[in-house]
């Protein structure tokens, strides 16, 4: 079977309960989830990339199918369509299971 890999790009500045909810739901839809922490030189983040990655690792079990990596805006722009597809697929799945 082909491994299903999803990319969840975001600033995660800081990581919130909403992020954690999406991460938990996405893990059920893929075999590996990559949390791509955005590096954007045009913004003044509250936390550095290293601090954001550390916060994610403190709050997300990354050893079991999830990975965390810092990345530039170009990587995020190219991977955004992947996450949008996962989110749309999840919403479609959620709407069919809610109506049961």
C-alpha positions as CSV (number, residue, x, y, z in Angstrom):
1,X,0.0,0.0,0.0
2,X,1.2,3.5,-0.8
3,X,2.1,5.7,2.2
4,X,-0.2,8.7,2.5
5,X,1.8,11.8,3.5
6,X,0.2,15.1,4.4
7,X,1.8,18.5,4.9
8,X,0.2,21.0,7.4
9,X,1.9,24.3,6.8
10,X,1.5,27.2,9.2
11,X,3.2,29.8,11.4
12,X,2.1,28.0,14.6
13,X,3.0,31.3,16.4
14,X,2.1,30.0,19.0
15,X,0.5,26.5,18.5
16,X,-3.1,26.6,19.7
17,X,-5.8,24.2,20.7
18,X,-7.3,24.7,17.2
19,X,-4.0,23.6,15.6
20,X,-3.9,20.5,17.9
21,X,-7.4,19.6,16.9
22,X,-6.6,19.8,13.2
23,X,-3.4,17.8,13.8
24,X,-5.3,15.1,15.7
25,X,-7.9,14.8,12.9
26,X,-5.4,14.9,10.1
27,X,-3.4,12.0,11.7
28,X,-6.4,9.8,11.1
29,X,-6.4,10.6,7.4
30,X,-2.7,10.0,6.6
31,X,0.2,7.7,7.5
32,X,2.7,10.5,8.0
33,X,1.9,14.2,8.9
34,X,4.6,16.8,8.3
35,X,4.1,20.0,10.4
36,X,5.8,22.7,8.3
37,X,6.6,25.7,10.5
38,X,6.7,28.8,8.3
39,X,9.8,31.0,8.2
40,X,8.7,34.4,6.9
41,X,11.3,37.1,6.9
42,X,8.6,39.7,6.2
43,X,6.8,39.1,9.6
44,X,7.9,39.7,13.1
45,X,6.9,36.5,14.9
46,X,6.3,36.2,18.7
47,X,8.5,33.1,18.9
48,X,11.6,32.1,16.9
49,X,11.3,29.0,14.5
50,X,13.3,27.0,17.0
51,X,10.9,27.9,19.9
52,X,7.8,27.2,17.8
53,X,9.2,23.8,16.8
54,X,10.0,23.1,20.5
55,X,6.5,24.1,21.5
56,X,5.0,21.7,18.9
57,X,7.3,18.9,20.0
58,X,6.1,19.5,23.6
59,X,2.5,19.3,22.6
60,X,2.4,16.7,19.8
61,X,3.7,13.2,19.8
62,X,6.0,13.5,16.9
63,X,7.6,10.0,17.0
64,X,4.5,8.2,15.7
65,X,3.9,9.3,12.2
66,X,4.3,13.1,12.7
67,X,7.4,15.2,11.8
68,X,8.1,18.9,12.5
69,X,10.3,21.0,10.2
70,X,10.9,24.7,9.6
71,X,10.4,25.8,6.0
72,X,10.3,28.9,3.8
73,X,7.2,30.5,2.3
74,X,7.9,29.0,-1.1
75,X,7.7,25.4,0.3
76,X,4.5,26.3,2.0
77,X,2.9,27.8,-1.1
78,X,3.7,24.7,-3.1
79,X,2.5,22.3,-0.4
80,X,-0.7,24.3,0.4
81,X,-2.7,22.5,-2.3
82,X,-1.9,19.2,-0.5
83,X,-3.3,20.4,2.8
84,X,-6.3,22.1,1.1
85,X,-7.1,18.7,-0.5
86,X,-6.8,16.9,2.8
87,X,-9.0,19.5,4.6
88,X,-11.6,19.3,1.8
89,X,-11.6,15.5,1.9
90,X,-12.0,15.6,5.7
91,X,-14.9,18.1,5.5
92,X,-16.6,15.9,3.0
93,X,-16.1,12.8,5.1
94,X,-17.3,14.6,8.3
95,X,-20.5,15.8,6.6
96,X,-21.4,12.3,5.4
97,X,-20.7,10.8,8.9
98,X,-22.7,13.6,10.7
99,X,-25.8,12.8,8.6
100,X,-25.9,9.1,9.8
